[in-house]
Amino acid sequence: MPDAAEKTAAEDTGERWWHRWFRTPRELRELGVVGINMRNARFLLPNNPRRLYDLVDNKLRTKALAEAEGMKVAETYGVLLSPHDANRVEKFVEGRDAFVIKPTRGSGGKGIMVIDKRAGKNFVKPSGAEVTPGDLKNHVSNILAGLFSLGGKRDYALIEYRVQPAKLLTALSFQGAPDIRVVMLHGYPVMAMLRASTKESDGRSNLHQGAVGIGIDIATGMTVRAIHHGKPITEHPDLGIGLIGVQIPDWDTILHMAVTCQLMTGLGYLGVDIMIDETLGPLMIEVNARPGLAIQMANGIGLLRRLEPVVAQHLKHPTADLEAKIAFSKKHFRAKLPPARD
Amino acid sequence: MTPQGKLLTAVIGLTALGGGLAAYKSHKLGVPFWQGERVDEWLVEAKVSFLATGKQVKARLSLPTDAVRKGSGQESGSLGYHYDEEENQDEYTAVWSAREREDTQALYYRVRFKQGLASGGEPRPALEKPAAPDVPKLPGSLGAAAQNIVNQAKSVSADPDSLFVALFRQINDASSSQEYVLVKRHYEKEAVVNPNIAMGIDLLGLAGIPARLAYGVRLSDENAGQAPIPLLEYYDGAFWKVRDPLEPSKLPDGREMFVWHRGGGPLLEVSGGVENSRVTFTVAKDRIPLATLTDLRDSPFLISTILALPVSERAVFRYIVLIPLGAFVVVIMRNLIGVPTLGTFMPVLLALALLEIAPLKAILMFSILVGAGLWFRFLLSRMNLLVVPRVAACVVIVTLLMMLMGVVSFQLGFSVGIKITLFPMIIIAWTLERMSLIWEEEGKRSALVQVTGSMVVAVCAYYFMNVSQIQYWAFYFPEMLLILLAGILLIGRYTGYRLSELIRFKTFKNA
């Protein structure tokens, strides 16, 4: 028998015995949690026409669009198109110490190789592992063969500027560069999070690989909540640094970038990934037409609670402009702020 | 129309179409809906046997009209005889003829028909009104006695049917009146084969009712070589009717009696140098082979054409029709339960492979192959090969591993090993490639979770596809796949949570 005090405490938090194992569909619905089926059927399929997918699946096209809008993106050092180019990969990175090689059609961070510096003839990854020129060529050939691309299509390799993340953000991450994901519906920012890697995630920012998800208040750009493997935390599991109450710099710029991405691609439901460079400020990294659902865990709010008001607002004002959309989101999606970081 | 409306229309339409076709096939065409539901048929074989004396032989056997006309699988076996079928005024006759036959001869004629169908003894309209029957010539007092009997019977009956019943009740009754005994004794003395029936025919003739002999076969597979059962056919003014004189009040029952010969004339007629001719019948109950029953070439529905294919082509479909079932399981496992798999339909192909081999052995083999293949794959990756050659190298290695496993398991005495060649090799090679990629990109945990998920889904799909009733439906009622399609469409609009999400979001709390 659990003692009385424990029992009342459990009742206070609304905790039930089964919450250790699962939550009932009804409970999740009351929390406004969006499942994959609902995301696909209600938000992805009706709002994201198939023909627009290539705009965001092909990073070259996304970057071209963004540059045409005057948005800041990571500088392209070169595009490797053929096996011939792959053999000359060292020519492309001549004079560059730090760079990133990625497939133009990769997804979920697959096939991205980050080089921080050189060590003699070799290159050094952020983890300190050395990469020989041969490894580099091999990686490029894999990219060209379509190993990392969606559906295994033949692909190109993109060499671009290695973002030097803002100190404020690198402090929150164990190696790797943290990025900011803003999810939008009809151009209204609905939720945002910062993804920081851990020892376990090995420089990657995928939450299911053990990265930390940090919810960001849309109104202020302040971090409000953090989760690791689905459980709320307040400190980074490896670094012990407090994750709550951090102000993301250039928040308004970030929101503007995100909404511009929606306008330029025409996708109704999308996620925009942004990194903040120490010197260049926010840079748009990629647009995702199928953003995941972990963001609602990081924010502790069911996505439906934000998507439904946006759907209603969009019906009422189908031609609202960028500023009006940001203002709406800031007004309605303000988080209950925790006490500021001391 | 709203998308929901369209979906609902499609779902209802597909269900109605699939269900309707299946119901039509089951009820109208007689394809059993449940596997193992018996549909029996009778196989009646007439054997004409005689002793030939080295001269020309001609045998004529009267045939059941309905059976011949329906073409219900009659066949005749008559080695060295010229065989022909004659039709004369709706009556069919088998005619065998041969020159210079010696020794015991046997001719066969077989008829198959579905159990419970008509007996062939139904009232049949006369083509032309039969001539008034000859009044039998009975000497003196016998004639008076017969006339008395007929008058007496007529007085208690209203129509030819009841007269028939009244007469034969008396004839069959051992303790009947003096007059019966008198007349009966006369016929017995005349040494006719069936005195009672001969007497009945004459008495009916006296009453003005034409009557003639018919023959039937008792539908029981207990006594082989039964003699034909004499029946009586009489004319009631509009129809020729058949009744069994031994059970005069009972109409012929299709479950017990098959009327082979009617329409007068002899059942068997053998001419030439022949002795001891006779015809016997053997009856066998047989389960109708489904292939015959479902031979729906005549059916107007295109959907049934799968059964109109030659047997060898159908064998291919036996597996093909299972793929939608596997796909259905994948949809359930992925969209309702949320099991992660490698690729979407790889589990279906795996499940098809499991159908070939016992699942436990197959899983063991798959694990060994994938494990060994993965190890080789990592060795290869150290050589920095390009992707396509690397996949090709994987295929070669998997092939060699399969051969090795086949040989080893054969040496160890498992014949199953040989069958592994049917195991879809490309699937394994591709699984290896996919898995090793995920291993490198997302870590071994993801890779193992997805491979295990694929196996679980494949095993579920296997058990679903292996239910023989479901295989039966898929094969004999392929239109039921439309109902499956409707179900898949419905799941396609399911926006609720997956089972795995209930666990994934278990820690979800309002901030």
Contacts between the chains, C-beta under 8 A, distances in Angstrom:
chain1	res1	chain2	res2	distance
A	19	B	506	6.0
A	19	B	507	7.9
A	20	B	506	7.4
A	21	B	503	7.0
A	21	B	506	6.5
A	22	B	502	4.2
A	22	B	503	4.9
A	22	B	506	5.2
A	23	B	502	5.6
A	23	B	505	5.9
A	23	B	506	5.2
A	23	B	508	6.6
A	24	B	502	7.1
A	25	B	496	6.2
A	25	B	497	5.0
A	25	B	502	6.6
A	28	B	497	5.7
A	28	B	501	7.4
A	28	B	502	6.9
A	28	B	505	5.8
A	28	B	508	7.0
A	31	B	505	8.0
A	31	B	508	5.8
A	31	B	510	6.4
A	33	B	497	7.5
A	33	B	501	7.8
A	33	B	505	5.3
A	33	B	508	5.9
A	35	B	495	7.6
A	35	B	496	6.8
A	35	B	497	4.2
A	35	B	498	6.0
A	35	B	501	4.7
A	36	B	338	7.5
A	36	B	498	6.4
A	36	B	501	7.0
A	37	B	335	6.1
A	37	B	494	5.5
A	37	B	495	5.2
A	37	B	496	6.4
A	37	B	497	7.3
A	37	B	498	6.5
A	38	B	495	4.2
A	38	B	496	7.3
A	38	B	497	7.8
A	41	B	492	8.0
A	41	B	493	6.2
A	41	B	494	7.6
A	41	B	495	4.6
A	42	B	495	5.8
A	110	B	441	5.1
A	111	B	441	7.7
A	134	B	384	6.4
A	135	B	384	7.4
A	137	B	384	8.0
A	138	B	384	4.1
A	141	B	386	5.3
A	141	B	387	7.4
A	142	B	386	7.8
A	142	B	387	5.9
A	145	B	386	6.0
A	145	B	387	3.5
A	145	B	388	6.3
A	146	B	387	7.2
A	147	B	387	5.1
A	147	B	437	6.7
A	148	B	441	7.7
A	202	B	443	7.9
A	206	B	442	7.4
A	208	B	446	7.8
A	209	B	442	6.3
A	209	B	443	6.2
A	209	B	446	7.6
A	215	B	511	7.3
A	224	B	511	6.7
A	225	B	511	5.2
A	227	B	507	8.0
A	230	B	504	7.1
A	230	B	505	7.9
A	230	B	506	7.7
A	230	B	507	4.8
A	231	B	507	5.6
A	232	B	507	7.5
A	232	B	509	7.3
A	296	B	508	7.7
A	297	B	505	7.1
A	297	B	507	7.6
A	297	B	508	6.3
A	299	B	511	6.7
A	300	B	508	7.6
A	300	B	509	6.2
A	300	B	510	6.2
A	300	B	511	2.9
A	301	B	510	7.1
A	301	B	511	6.1
A	302	B	508	7.7
A	335	B	511	7.1
A	336	B	511	7.1
